[in-house]
Amino acid sequence: VDPDHVLEKKCVGLIAHTESALVDAVRNLIDNSNLRAGYVKRGREHAIACHSLRNAQDLIRLIDGYRRRAD
């Protein structure tokens, strides 16, 4: 699932549209340590940039905005 296309745009995860594509992707990750390391590095950078205390105020504003729309 990649509704905001973050996995694709930031290259922080894999998208497999079929079961066989998922099997191939997982095998590729198991066999390729450089590929795994790249995903780890980019995933960590993305998590720190977008989901850390550094940007907590932005996250609070987003949550409050969604909450007000739901009310």
All heavy atoms as TSV, in Angstrom:
chain	resi	resn	atom	element	x	y	z
A	1	VAL	N	N	0.851	-1.168	0.000
A	1	VAL	CA	C	0.000	0.000	0.000
A	1	VAL	C	C	0.896	1.231	0.000
A	1	VAL	O	O	1.794	1.352	0.822
A	1	VAL	CB	C	-0.930	0.008	1.234
A	1	VAL	CG1	C	-1.756	1.267	1.273
A	1	VAL	CG2	C	-1.798	-1.222	1.245
A	2	ASP	N	N	0.653	2.127	-0.933
A	2	ASP	CA	C	1.471	3.336	-1.049
A	2	ASP	C	C	0.588	4.505	-1.499
A	2	ASP	O	O	0.790	5.077	-2.568
A	2	ASP	CB	C	2.602	3.087	-2.056
A	2	ASP	CG	C	3.648	4.173	-2.072
A	2	ASP	OD1	O	3.725	4.962	-1.106
A	2	ASP	OD2	O	4.404	4.247	-3.053
A	3	PRO	N	N	-0.405	4.892	-0.663
A	3	PRO	CA	C	-1.376	5.890	-1.107
A	3	PRO	C	C	-0.774	7.252	-1.423
A	3	PRO	O	O	-1.271	7.939	-2.307
A	3	PRO	CB	C	-2.359	5.981	0.064
A	3	PRO	CG	C	-1.607	5.480	1.235
A	3	PRO	CD	C	-0.636	4.457	0.711
A	4	ASP	N	N	0.271	7.648	-0.742
A	4	ASP	CA	C	0.893	8.948	-1.009
A	4	ASP	C	C	2.109	8.821	-1.910
A	4	ASP	O	O	2.831	9.797	-2.118
A	4	ASP	CB	C	1.307	9.625	0.307
A	4	ASP	CG	C	0.120	9.958	1.183
A	4	ASP	OD1	O	-0.987	10.130	0.627
A	4	ASP	OD2	O	0.285	10.032	2.406
A	5	HIS	N	N	2.368	7.628	-2.411
A	5	HIS	CA	C	3.500	7.336	-3.299
A	5	HIS	C	C	4.850	7.616	-2.641
A	5	HIS	O	O	5.834	7.856	-3.325
A	5	HIS	CB	C	3.371	8.095	-4.619
A	5	HIS	CG	C	2.075	7.834	-5.310
A	5	HIS	ND1	N	1.807	6.655	-5.961
A	5	HIS	CD2	C	0.952	8.584	-5.407
A	5	HIS	CE1	C	0.585	6.704	-6.454
A	5	HIS	NE2	N	0.036	7.849	-6.120
A	6	VAL	N	N	4.888	7.573	-1.312
A	6	VAL	CA	C	6.139	7.815	-0.589
A	6	VAL	C	C	7.139	6.694	-0.857
A	6	VAL	O	O	8.317	6.957	-1.078
A	6	VAL	CB	C	5.884	7.966	0.928
A	6	VAL	CG1	C	7.182	8.014	1.703
A	6	VAL	CG2	C	5.060	9.207	1.194
A	7	LEU	N	N	6.669	5.454	-0.841
A	7	LEU	CA	C	7.574	4.341	-1.101
A	7	LEU	C	C	8.250	4.506	-2.448
A	7	LEU	O	O	9.460	4.330	-2.576
A	7	LEU	CB	C	6.824	3.010	-1.066
A	7	LEU	CG	C	6.183	2.598	0.247
A	7	LEU	CD1	C	5.449	1.280	0.076
A	7	LEU	CD2	C	7.206	2.513	1.352
A	8	GLU	N	N	7.460	4.865	-3.427
A	8	GLU	CA	C	7.972	5.011	-4.783
A	8	GLU	C	C	8.826	6.271	-4.937
A	8	GLU	O	O	9.951	6.207	-5.432
A	8	GLU	CB	C	6.792	5.064	-5.759
A	8	GLU	CG	C	7.187	5.081	-7.203
A	8	GLU	CD	C	5.974	5.050	-8.105
A	8	GLU	OE1	O	4.863	5.450	-7.675
A	8	GLU	OE2	O	6.129	4.617	-9.243
A	9	LYS	N	N	8.326	7.414	-4.498
A	9	LYS	CA	C	9.037	8.685	-4.675
A	9	LYS	C	C	10.336	8.742	-3.891
A	9	LYS	O	O	11.345	9.225	-4.389
A	9	LYS	CB	C	8.153	9.856	-4.256
A	9	LYS	CG	C	6.999	10.129	-5.170
A	9	LYS	CD	C	6.171	11.275	-4.615
A	9	LYS	CE	C	4.900	11.484	-5.396
A	9	LYS	NZ	N	4.034	12.492	-4.772
A	10	LYS	N	N	10.296	8.279	-2.655
A	10	LYS	CA	C	11.469	8.361	-1.777
A	10	LYS	C	C	12.330	7.097	-1.846
A	10	LYS	O	O	13.393	7.037	-1.237
A	10	LYS	CB	C	11.038	8.582	-0.322
A	10	LYS	CG	C	10.211	9.816	-0.105
A	10	LYS	CD	C	11.071	11.039	-0.165
A	10	LYS	CE	C	10.214	12.253	0.190
A	10	LYS	NZ	N	10.991	13.430	0.396
A	11	CYS	N	N	11.841	6.095	-2.547
A	11	CYS	CA	C	12.554	4.816	-2.683
A	11	CYS	C	C	12.879	4.239	-1.299
A	11	CYS	O	O	14.020	3.878	-1.013
A	11	CYS	CB	C	13.804	4.994	-3.534
A	11	CYS	SG	S	14.412	3.438	-4.201
A	12	VAL	N	N	11.853	4.184	-0.451
A	12	VAL	CA	C	12.032	3.681	0.906
A	12	VAL	C	C	11.331	2.342	1.127
A	12	VAL	O	O	11.298	1.833	2.246
A	12	VAL	CB	C	11.561	4.704	1.966
A	12	VAL	CG1	C	12.402	5.953	1.933
A	12	VAL	CG2	C	10.089	5.042	1.800
A	13	GLY	N	N	10.769	1.787	0.087
A	13	GLY	CA	C	10.086	0.512	0.208
A	13	GLY	C	C	9.764	-0.055	-1.152
A	13	GLY	O	O	10.016	0.579	-2.173
A	14	LEU	N	N	9.236	-1.226	-1.160
A	14	LEU	CA	C	8.917	-1.916	-2.401
A	14	LEU	C	C	7.420	-1.978	-2.619
A	14	LEU	O	O	6.651	-2.051	-1.672
A	14	LEU	CB	C	9.462	-3.348	-2.348
A	14	LEU	CG	C	10.964	-3.476	-2.223
A	14	LEU	CD1	C	11.335	-4.917	-1.923
A	14	LEU	CD2	C	11.628	-3.009	-3.495
A	15	ILE	N	N	7.057	-1.976	-3.869
A	15	ILE	CA	C	5.658	-2.139	-4.253
A	15	ILE	C	C	5.584	-3.376	-5.135
A	15	ILE	O	O	6.306	-3.486	-6.119
A	15	ILE	CB	C	5.147	-0.912	-5.028
A	15	ILE	CG1	C	5.311	0.336	-4.171
A	15	ILE	CG2	C	3.706	-1.105	-5.458
A	15	ILE	CD1	C	5.156	1.617	-4.946
A	16	ALA	N	N	4.740	-4.314	-4.755
A	16	ALA	CA	C	4.549	-5.530	-5.536
A	16	ALA	C	C	3.062	-5.665	-5.828
A	16	ALA	O	O	2.251	-5.745	-4.913
A	16	ALA	CB	C	5.070	-6.737	-4.773
A	17	HIS	N	N	2.728	-5.682	-7.088
A	17	HIS	CA	C	1.315	-5.720	-7.477
A	17	HIS	C	C	0.759	-7.141	-7.579
A	17	HIS	O	O	-0.455	-7.318	-7.697
A	17	HIS	CB	C	1.117	-4.978	-8.794
A	17	HIS	CG	C	1.431	-3.522	-8.686
A	17	HIS	ND1	N	0.605	-2.619	-8.060
A	17	HIS	CD2	C	2.515	-2.806	-9.077
A	17	HIS	CE1	C	1.134	-1.415	-8.091
A	17	HIS	NE2	N	2.299	-1.510	-8.695
A	18	THR	N	N	1.648	-8.115	-7.538
A	18	THR	CA	C	1.201	-9.510	-7.580
A	18	THR	C	C	1.977	-10.316	-6.549
A	18	THR	O	O	3.040	-9.894	-6.075
A	18	THR	CB	C	1.439	-10.146	-8.971
A	18	THR	OG1	O	2.855	-10.218	-9.196
A	18	THR	CG2	C	0.755	-9.343	-10.076
A	19	GLU	N	N	1.457	-11.474	-6.227
A	19	GLU	CA	C	2.140	-12.342	-5.275
A	19	GLU	C	C	3.511	-12.758	-5.799
A	19	GLU	O	O	4.498	-12.755	-5.058
A	19	GLU	CB	C	1.282	-13.573	-4.988
A	19	GLU	CG	C	1.854	-14.457	-3.913
A	19	GLU	CD	C	0.951	-15.637	-3.587
A	19	GLU	OE1	O	-0.272	-15.553	-3.809
A	19	GLU	OE2	O	1.490	-16.643	-3.104
A	20	SER	N	N	3.600	-13.066	-7.081
A	20	SER	CA	C	4.889	-13.486	-7.636
A	20	SER	C	C	5.887	-12.323	-7.641
A	20	SER	O	O	7.084	-12.535	-7.416
A	20	SER	CB	C	4.733	-14.076	-9.034
A	20	SER	OG	O	4.242	-13.109	-9.933
A	21	ALA	N	N	5.402	-11.100	-7.857
A	21	ALA	CA	C	6.290	-9.937	-7.797
A	21	ALA	C	C	6.799	-9.726	-6.379
A	21	ALA	O	O	7.962	-9.352	-6.175
A	21	ALA	CB	C	5.571	-8.690	-8.297
A	22	LEU	N	N	5.957	-9.987	-5.394
A	22	LEU	CA	C	6.368	-9.867	-3.997
A	22	LEU	C	C	7.445	-10.902	-3.663
A	22	LEU	O	O	8.451	-10.588	-3.030
A	22	LEU	CB	C	5.168	-10.024	-3.069
A	22	LEU	CG	C	5.458	-9.973	-1.571
A	22	LEU	CD1	C	6.095	-8.638	-1.184
A	22	LEU	CD2	C	4.172	-10.197	-0.788
A	23	VAL	N	N	7.242	-12.127	-4.106
A	23	VAL	CA	C	8.232	-13.183	-3.881
A	23	VAL	C	C	9.567	-12.781	-4.500
A	23	VAL	O	O	10.624	-12.889	-3.869
A	23	VAL	CB	C	7.739	-14.534	-4.444
A	23	VAL	CG1	C	8.854	-15.573	-4.463
A	23	VAL	CG2	C	6.538	-15.037	-3.651
A	24	ASP	N	N	9.542	-12.293	-5.735
A	24	ASP	CA	C	10.774	-11.870	-6.413
A	24	ASP	C	C	11.447	-10.713	-5.672
A	24	ASP	O	O	12.671	-10.698	-5.522
A	24	ASP	CB	C	10.480	-11.443	-7.859
A	24	ASP	CG	C	10.087	-12.604	-8.743
A	24	ASP	OD1	O	10.356	-13.772	-8.373
A	24	ASP	OD2	O	9.493	-12.343	-9.816
A	25	ALA	N	N	10.652	-9.761	-5.207
A	25	ALA	CA	C	11.203	-8.601	-4.504
A	25	ALA	C	C	11.867	-9.018	-3.196
A	25	ALA	O	O	12.966	-8.549	-2.869
A	25	ALA	CB	C	10.104	-7.575	-4.248
A	26	VAL	N	N	11.221	-9.904	-2.446
A	26	VAL	CA	C	11.787	-10.364	-1.177
A	26	VAL	C	C	13.060	-11.167	-1.428
A	26	VAL	O	O	14.069	-10.973	-0.738
A	26	VAL	CB	C	10.752	-11.179	-0.369
A	26	VAL	CG1	C	11.399	-11.843	0.836
A	26	VAL	CG2	C	9.605	-10.280	0.061
A	27	ARG	N	N	13.051	-12.013	-2.422
A	27	ARG	CA	C	14.269	-12.771	-2.757
A	27	ARG	C	C	15.404	-11.829	-3.132
A	27	ARG	O	O	16.551	-12.032	-2.725
A	27	ARG	CB	C	13.992	-13.739	-3.901
A	27	ARG	CG	C	13.259	-14.963	-3.462
A	27	ARG	CD	C	13.170	-15.999	-4.561
A	27	ARG	NE	N	12.468	-17.167	-4.048
A	27	ARG	CZ	C	11.582	-17.853	-4.737
A	27	ARG	NH1	N	11.279	-17.515	-5.968
A	27	ARG	NH2	N	10.994	-18.890	-4.198
A	28	ASN	N	N	15.081	-10.801	-3.894
A	28	ASN	CA	C	16.089	-9.827	-4.299
A	28	ASN	C	C	16.669	-9.111	-3.083
A	28	ASN	O	O	17.879	-8.890	-2.988
A	28	ASN	CB	C	15.489	-8.830	-5.294
A	28	ASN	CG	C	16.536	-8.033	-6.016
A	28	ASN	OD1	O	17.686	-8.423	-6.125
A	28	ASN	ND2	N	16.121	-6.891	-6.537
A	29	LEU	N	N	15.811	-8.752	-2.128
A	29	LEU	CA	C	16.295	-8.121	-0.897
A	29	LEU	C	C	17.190	-9.059	-0.085
A	29	LEU	O	O	18.209	-8.637	0.466
A	29	LEU	CB	C	15.112	-7.682	-0.026
A	29	LEU	CG	C	14.420	-6.399	-0.420
A	29	LEU	CD1	C	13.179	-6.191	0.428
A	29	LEU	CD2	C	15.352	-5.210	-0.292
A	30	ILE	N	N	16.815	-10.316	-0.021
A	30	ILE	CA	C	17.604	-11.293	0.728
A	30	ILE	C	C	18.981	-11.460	0.083
A	30	ILE	O	O	20.002	-11.518	0.773
A	30	ILE	CB	C	16.861	-12.648	0.814
A	30	ILE	CG1	C	15.642	-12.517	1.722
A	30	ILE	CG2	C	17.795	-13.760	1.303
A	30	ILE	CD1	C	14.694	-13.698	1.656
A	31	ASP	N	N	19.006	-11.494	-1.222
A	31	ASP	CA	C	20.249	-11.756	-1.947
A	31	ASP	C	C	21.141	-10.537	-2.126
A	31	ASP	O	O	22.320	-10.684	-2.439
A	31	ASP	CB	C	19.932	-12.324	-3.342
A	31	ASP	CG	C	19.293	-13.699	-3.284
A	31	ASP	OD1	O	19.441	-14.378	-2.249
A	31	ASP	OD2	O	18.642	-14.086	-4.274
A	32	ASN	N	N	20.599	-9.331	-1.952
A	32	ASN	CA	C	21.351	-8.125	-2.297
A	32	ASN	C	C	21.507	-7.227	-1.071
A	32	ASN	O	O	20.635	-6.407	-0.768
A	32	ASN	CB	C	20.619	-7.394	-3.432
A	32	ASN	CG	C	21.412	-6.267	-4.012
A	32	ASN	OD1	O	22.223	-5.646	-3.335
A	32	ASN	ND2	N	21.161	-5.974	-5.270
A	33	SER	N	N	22.633	-7.357	-0.399
A	33	SER	CA	C	22.851	-6.571	0.823
A	33	SER	C	C	22.963	-5.083	0.533
A	33	SER	O	O	22.552	-4.255	1.363
A	33	SER	CB	C	24.094	-7.061	1.565
A	33	SER	OG	O	25.247	-6.887	0.768
A	34	ASN	N	N	23.484	-4.690	-0.617
A	34	ASN	CA	C	23.556	-3.261	-0.968
A	34	ASN	C	C	22.163	-2.669	-1.144
A	34	ASN	O	O	21.907	-1.535	-0.739
A	34	ASN	CB	C	24.378	-3.048	-2.232
A	34	ASN	CG	C	25.852	-3.296	-2.003
A	34	ASN	OD1	O	26.363	-3.106	-0.904
A	34	ASN	ND2	N	26.543	-3.733	-3.041
A	35	LEU	N	N	21.270	-3.420	-1.748
A	35	LEU	CA	C	19.890	-2.963	-1.927
A	35	LEU	C	C	19.227	-2.784	-0.568
A	35	LEU	O	O	18.588	-1.758	-0.305
A	35	LEU	CB	C	19.108	-3.970	-2.778
A	35	LEU	CG	C	17.669	-3.626	-3.094
A	35	LEU	CD1	C	17.579	-2.357	-3.937
A	35	LEU	CD2	C	17.003	-4.787	-3.825
A	36	ARG	N	N	19.397	-3.774	0.316
A	36	ARG	CA	C	18.836	-3.674	1.673
A	36	ARG	C	C	19.387	-2.460	2.393
A	36	ARG	O	O	18.634	-1.696	3.014
A	36	ARG	CB	C	19.150	-4.929	2.494
A	36	ARG	CG	C	18.333	-6.123	2.166
A	36	ARG	CD	C	18.465	-7.210	3.220
A	36	ARG	NE	N	19.812	-7.481	3.673
A	36	ARG	CZ	C	20.660	-8.341	3.097
A	36	ARG	NH1	N	20.278	-9.009	2.014
A	36	ARG	NH2	N	21.866	-8.532	3.599
A	37	ALA	N	N	20.684	-2.259	2.324
A	37	ALA	CA	C	21.320	-1.133	3.014
A	37	ALA	C	C	20.784	0.197	2.505
A	37	ALA	O	O	20.568	1.132	3.285
A	37	ALA	CB	C	22.834	-1.195	2.844
A	38	GLY	N	N	20.537	0.288	1.214
A	38	GLY	CA	C	19.977	1.516	0.640
A	38	GLY	C	C	18.585	1.805	1.169
A	38	GLY	O	O	18.266	2.943	1.522
A	39	TYR	N	N	17.751	0.761	1.237
A	39	TYR	CA	C	16.398	0.941	1.768
A	39	TYR	C	C	16.441	1.339	3.240
A	39	TYR	O	O	15.678	2.194	3.685
A	39	TYR	CB	C	15.555	-0.320	1.588
A	39	TYR	CG	C	14.963	-0.449	0.211
A	39	TYR	CD1	C	15.346	-1.477	-0.639
A	39	TYR	CD2	C	14.026	0.462	-0.254
A	39	TYR	CE1	C	14.813	-1.592	-1.912
A	39	TYR	CE2	C	13.482	0.354	-1.520
A	39	TYR	CZ	C	13.884	-0.674	-2.337
A	39	TYR	OH	O	13.342	-0.771	-3.594
A	40	VAL	N	N	17.331	0.734	4.001
A	40	VAL	CA	C	17.467	1.072	5.415
A	40	VAL	C	C	17.875	2.533	5.575
A	40	VAL	O	O	17.282	3.286	6.353
A	40	VAL	CB	C	18.481	0.137	6.113
A	40	VAL	CG1	C	18.847	0.653	7.493
A	40	VAL	CG2	C	17.934	-1.279	6.185
A	41	LYS	N	N	18.887	2.944	4.822
A	41	LYS	CA	C	19.402	4.319	4.930
A	41	LYS	C	C	18.319	5.337	4.556
A	41	LYS	O	O	18.050	6.284	5.285
A	41	LYS	CB	C	20.618	4.486	4.027
A	41	LYS	CG	C	21.251	5.856	4.077
A	41	LYS	CD	C	22.478	5.903	3.154
A	41	LYS	CE	C	23.208	7.207	3.228
A	41	LYS	NZ	N	22.495	8.320	2.659
A	42	ARG	N	N	17.695	5.138	3.401
A	42	ARG	CA	C	16.672	6.082	2.952
A	42	ARG	C	C	15.446	6.054	3.851
A	42	ARG	O	O	14.849	7.096	4.132
A	42	ARG	CB	C	16.283	5.788	1.505
A	42	ARG	CG	C	17.377	6.142	0.515
A	42	ARG	CD	C	16.921	5.945	-0.919
A	42	ARG	NE	N	16.478	4.587	-1.204
A	42	ARG	CZ	C	17.270	3.588	-1.562
A	42	ARG	NH1	N	18.579	3.771	-1.664
A	42	ARG	NH2	N	16.776	2.394	-1.828
A	43	GLY	N	N	15.066	4.876	4.331
A	43	GLY	CA	C	13.917	4.763	5.228
A	43	GLY	C	C	14.159	5.492	6.541
A	43	GLY	O	O	13.283	6.199	7.044
A	44	ARG	N	N	15.360	5.333	7.082
A	44	ARG	CA	C	15.699	6.022	8.328
A	44	ARG	C	C	15.700	7.536	8.125
A	44	ARG	O	O	15.149	8.279	8.939
A	44	ARG	CB	C	17.066	5.551	8.821
A	44	ARG	CG	C	17.452	6.107	10.162
A	44	ARG	CD	C	18.795	5.527	10.626
A	44	ARG	NE	N	19.048	5.739	12.016
A	44	ARG	CZ	C	19.345	6.912	12.561
A	44	ARG	NH1	N	19.426	7.979	11.820
A	44	ARG	NH2	N	19.568	7.022	13.860
A	45	GLU	N	N	16.310	7.991	7.048
A	45	GLU	CA	C	16.338	9.431	6.763
A	45	GLU	C	C	14.929	9.992	6.615
A	45	GLU	O	O	14.617	11.068	7.126
A	45	GLU	CB	C	17.155	9.699	5.500
A	45	GLU	CG	C	18.640	9.470	5.682
A	45	GLU	CD	C	19.418	9.471	4.378
A	45	GLU	OE1	O	18.793	9.501	3.287
A	45	GLU	OE2	O	20.664	9.431	4.443
A	46	HIS	N	N	14.080	9.263	5.916
A	46	HIS	CA	C	12.695	9.707	5.719
A	46	HIS	C	C	11.944	9.744	7.059
A	46	HIS	O	O	11.218	10.700	7.335
A	46	HIS	CB	C	11.978	8.788	4.736
A	46	HIS	CG	C	10.536	9.114	4.582
A	46	HIS	ND1	N	10.084	10.216	3.890
A	46	HIS	CD2	C	9.434	8.502	5.077
A	46	HIS	CE1	C	8.767	10.260	3.959
A	46	HIS	NE2	N	8.351	9.230	4.662
A	47	ALA	N	N	12.125	8.712	7.869
A	47	ALA	CA	C	11.436	8.667	9.163
A	47	ALA	C	C	11.863	9.827	10.049
A	47	ALA	O	O	11.022	10.474	10.684
A	47	ALA	CB	C	11.715	7.335	9.853
A	48	ILE	N	N	13.152	10.119	10.085
A	48	ILE	CA	C	13.637	11.231	10.902
A	48	ILE	C	C	13.118	12.561	10.369
A	48	ILE	O	O	12.676	13.420	11.130
A	48	ILE	CB	C	15.178	11.221	10.962
A	48	ILE	CG1	C	15.635	10.032	11.821
A	48	ILE	CG2	C	15.721	12.530	11.525
A	48	ILE	CD1	C	17.129	9.759	11.754
A	49	ALA	N	N	13.132	12.720	9.058
A	49	ALA	CA	C	12.692	13.987	8.457
A	49	ALA	C	C	11.190	14.219	8.609
A	49	ALA	O	O	10.752	15.356	8.783
A	49	ALA	CB	C	13.075	14.015	6.982
A	50	CYS	N	N	10.412	13.154	8.572
A	50	CYS	CA	C	8.955	13.323	8.518
A	50	CYS	C	C	8.196	12.880	9.766
A	50	CYS	O	O	7.043	13.262	9.940
A	50	CYS	CB	C	8.402	12.550	7.327
A	50	CYS	SG	S	9.023	13.160	5.758
A	51	HIS	N	N	8.810	12.083	10.613
A	51	HIS	CA	C	8.061	11.489	11.724
A	51	HIS	C	C	8.821	11.557	13.040
A	51	HIS	O	O	8.715	10.650	13.859
A	51	HIS	CB	C	7.724	10.036	11.407
A	51	HIS	CG	C	7.017	9.859	10.108
A	51	HIS	ND1	N	5.723	10.275	9.904
A	51	HIS	CD2	C	7.440	9.347	8.925
A	51	HIS	CE1	C	5.383	10.006	8.655
A	51	HIS	NE2	N	6.398	9.449	8.050
A	52	SER	N	N	9.574	12.608	13.259
A	52	SER	CA	C	10.353	12.709	14.487
A	52	SER	C	C	9.906	13.914	15.300
A	52	SER	O	O	9.080	14.718	14.863
A	52	SER	CB	C	11.841	12.818	14.169
A	52	SER	OG	O	12.125	14.065	13.575
A	53	LEU	N	N	10.459	14.057	16.474
A	53	LEU	CA	C	10.118	15.191	17.338
A	53	LEU	C	C	10.490	16.527	16.701
A	53	LEU	O	O	9.894	17.545	17.024
A	53	LEU	CB	C	10.803	15.043	18.697
A	53	LEU	CG	C	10.256	13.929	19.570
A	53	LEU	CD1	C	11.054	13.845	20.869
A	53	LEU	CD2	C	8.785	14.132	19.861
A	54	ARG	N	N	11.464	16.508	15.783
A	54	ARG	CA	C	11.859	17.750	15.108
A	54	ARG	C	C	10.684	18.419	14.411
A	54	ARG	O	O	10.620	19.631	14.309
A	54	ARG	CB	C	12.942	17.476	14.057
A	54	ARG	CG	C	14.325	17.535	14.592
A	54	ARG	CD	C	15.360	17.593	13.520
A	54	ARG	NE	N	15.014	16.894	12.293
A	54	ARG	CZ	C	15.901	16.414	11.457
A	54	ARG	NH1	N	17.177	16.524	11.702
A	54	ARG	NH2	N	15.535	15.814	10.351
A	55	ASN	N	N	9.783	17.628	13.908
A	55	ASN	CA	C	8.636	18.199	13.195
A	55	ASN	C	C	7.316	17.887	13.896
A	55	ASN	O	O	6.267	17.821	13.265
A	55	ASN	CB	C	8.606	17.733	11.738
A	55	ASN	CG	C	8.426	16.250	11.616
A	55	ASN	OD1	O	8.467	15.541	12.605
A	55	ASN	ND2	N	8.229	15.770	10.415
A	56	ALA	N	N	7.362	17.737	15.201
A	56	ALA	CA	C	6.165	17.389	15.969
A	56	ALA	C	C	5.067	18.437	15.816
A	56	ALA	O	O	3.886	18.087	15.722
A	56	ALA	CB	C	6.517	17.196	17.441
A	57	GLN	N	N	5.420	19.711	15.792
A	57	GLN	CA	C	4.396	20.752	15.655
A	57	GLN	C	C	3.649	20.615	14.326
A	57	GLN	O	O	2.429	20.788	14.274
A	57	GLN	CB	C	5.022	22.151	15.774
A	57	GLN	CG	C	5.485	22.482	17.172
A	57	GLN	CD	C	4.336	22.427	18.186
A	57	GLN	OE1	O	3.170	22.633	17.871
A	57	GLN	NE2	N	4.688	22.139	19.425
A	58	ASP	N	N	4.354	20.293	13.249
A	58	ASP	CA	C	3.695	20.083	11.957
A	58	ASP	C	C	2.745	18.893	12.035
A	58	ASP	O	O	1.627	18.942	11.505
A	58	ASP	CB	C	4.727	19.849	10.852
A	58	ASP	CG	C	5.550	21.088	10.563
A	58	ASP	OD1	O	5.068	22.206	10.839
A	58	ASP	OD2	O	6.670	20.933	10.056
A	59	LEU	N	N	3.181	17.829	12.683
A	59	LEU	CA	C	2.332	16.648	12.816
A	59	LEU	C	C	1.087	16.947	13.654
A	59	LEU	O	O	-0.014	16.516	13.318
A	59	LEU	CB	C	3.124	15.497	13.437
A	59	LEU	CG	C	4.280	14.961	12.587
A	59	LEU	CD1	C	5.102	13.959	13.393
A	59	LEU	CD2	C	3.770	14.334	11.314
A	60	ILE	N	N	1.257	17.720	14.723
A	60	ILE	CA	C	0.113	18.093	15.569
A	60	ILE	C	C	-0.882	18.916	14.758
A	60	ILE	O	O	-2.095	18.695	14.845
A	60	ILE	CB	C	0.597	18.848	16.822
A	60	ILE	CG1	C	1.333	17.882	17.751
A	60	ILE	CG2	C	-0.572	19.521	17.549
A	60	ILE	CD1	C	2.108	18.552	18.868
A	61	ARG	N	N	-0.404	19.865	13.964
A	61	ARG	CA	C	-1.298	20.675	13.123
A	61	ARG	C	C	-2.068	19.795	12.140
A	61	ARG	O	O	-3.268	19.983	11.928
A	61	ARG	CB	C	-0.506	21.743	12.371
A	61	ARG	CG	C	-0.292	23.006	13.174
A	61	ARG	CD	C	0.189	24.156	12.297
A	61	ARG	NE	N	1.503	23.927	11.725
A	61	ARG	CZ	C	2.663	24.112	12.357
A	61	ARG	NH1	N	2.657	24.512	13.617
A	61	ARG	NH2	N	3.806	23.887	11.761
A	62	LEU	N	N	-1.393	18.831	11.537
A	62	LEU	CA	C	-2.070	17.930	10.608
A	62	LEU	C	C	-3.153	17.122	11.310
A	62	LEU	O	O	-4.277	17.016	10.816
A	62	LEU	CB	C	-1.065	16.972	9.970
A	62	LEU	CG	C	-0.212	17.519	8.853
A	62	LEU	CD1	C	0.874	16.513	8.478
A	62	LEU	CD2	C	-1.052	17.846	7.637
A	63	ILE	N	N	-2.816	16.563	12.443
A	63	ILE	CA	C	-3.787	15.756	13.196
A	63	ILE	C	C	-4.975	16.607	13.620
A	63	ILE	O	O	-6.136	16.204	13.474
A	63	ILE	CB	C	-3.105	15.095	14.410
A	63	ILE	CG1	C	-2.114	14.043	13.928
A	63	ILE	CG2	C	-4.140	14.497	15.363
A	63	ILE	CD1	C	-1.163	13.548	14.988
A	64	ASP	N	N	-4.707	17.816	14.128
A	64	ASP	CA	C	-5.798	18.704	14.541
A	64	ASP	C	C	-6.678	19.079	13.357
A	64	ASP	O	O	-7.900	19.149	13.479
A	64	ASP	CB	C	-5.247	19.964	15.206
A	64	ASP	CG	C	-4.730	19.700	16.608
A	64	ASP	OD1	O	-5.046	18.629	17.175
A	64	ASP	OD2	O	-4.001	20.562	17.135
A	65	GLY	N	N	-6.073	19.310	12.199
A	65	GLY	CA	C	-6.843	19.636	11.000
A	65	GLY	C	C	-7.761	18.503	10.595
A	65	GLY	O	O	-8.936	18.720	10.275
A	66	TYR	N	N	-7.269	17.270	10.632
A	66	TYR	CA	C	-8.106	16.113	10.315
A	66	TYR	C	C	-9.211	15.947	11.350
A	66	TYR	O	O	-10.349	15.636	11.023
A	66	TYR	CB	C	-7.271	14.830	10.245
A	66	TYR	CG	C	-6.441	14.724	8.994
A	66	TYR	CD1	C	-5.065	14.625	9.073
A	66	TYR	CD2	C	-7.029	14.709	7.739
A	66	TYR	CE1	C	-4.290	14.520	7.920
A	66	TYR	CE2	C	-6.277	14.612	6.586
A	66	TYR	CZ	C	-4.898	14.508	6.685
A	66	TYR	OH	O	-4.150	14.419	5.563
A	67	ARG	N	N	-8.871	16.181	12.600
A	67	ARG	CA	C	-9.851	16.034	13.685
A	67	ARG	C	C	-10.993	17.052	13.501
A	67	ARG	O	O	-12.159	16.707	13.660
A	67	ARG	CB	C	-9.161	16.236	15.037
A	67	ARG	CG	C	-10.014	15.832	16.204
A	67	ARG	CD	C	-9.297	15.949	17.521
A	67	ARG	NE	N	-8.131	15.109	17.547
A	67	ARG	CZ	C	-6.992	15.423	18.165
A	67	ARG	NH1	N	-6.873	16.550	18.825
A	67	ARG	NH2	N	-5.970	14.599	18.159
A	68	ARG	N	N	-10.659	18.297	13.165
A	68	ARG	CA	C	-11.704	19.316	12.974
A	68	ARG	C	C	-12.619	18.974	11.805
A	68	ARG	O	O	-13.812	19.179	11.863
A	68	ARG	CB	C	-11.049	20.684	12.754
A	68	ARG	CG	C	-10.614	21.356	14.032
A	68	ARG	CD	C	-10.220	22.798	13.782
A	68	ARG	NE	N	-9.005	22.894	13.013
A	68	ARG	CZ	C	-7.771	22.947	13.519
A	68	ARG	NH1	N	-7.612	22.890	14.825
A	68	ARG	NH2	N	-6.723	23.041	12.752
A	69	ARG	N	N	-12.027	18.408	10.736
A	69	ARG	CA	C	-12.860	18.023	9.591
A	69	ARG	C	C	-13.798	16.887	9.927
A	69	ARG	O	O	-14.880	16.790	9.383
A	69	ARG	CB	C	-11.979	17.638	8.418
A	69	ARG	CG	C	-11.452	18.852	7.680
A	69	ARG	CD	C	-10.760	18.439	6.437
A	69	ARG	NE	N	-9.321	18.555	6.712
A	69	ARG	CZ	C	-8.396	17.991	5.998
A	69	ARG	NH1	N	-8.688	17.239	4.976
A	69	ARG	NH2	N	-7.137	18.148	6.298
A	70	ALA	N	N	-13.366	16.009	10.830
A	70	ALA	CA	C	-14.192	14.848	11.194
A	70	ALA	C	C	-15.359	15.235	12.109
A	70	ALA	O	O	-16.368	14.554	12.151
A	70	ALA	CB	C	-13.325	13.804	11.893
A	71	ASP	N	N	-15.202	16.337	12.835
A	71	ASP	CA	C	-16.251	16.765	13.769
A	71	ASP	C	C	-17.447	17.333	13.094
A	71	ASP	O	O	-17.767	17.599	12.128
A	71	ASP	CB	C	-15.716	17.802	14.759
A	71	ASP	CG	C	-14.721	17.182	15.742
A	71	ASP	OD1	O	-14.740	15.938	15.894
A	71	ASP	OD2	O	-13.943	17.945	16.327
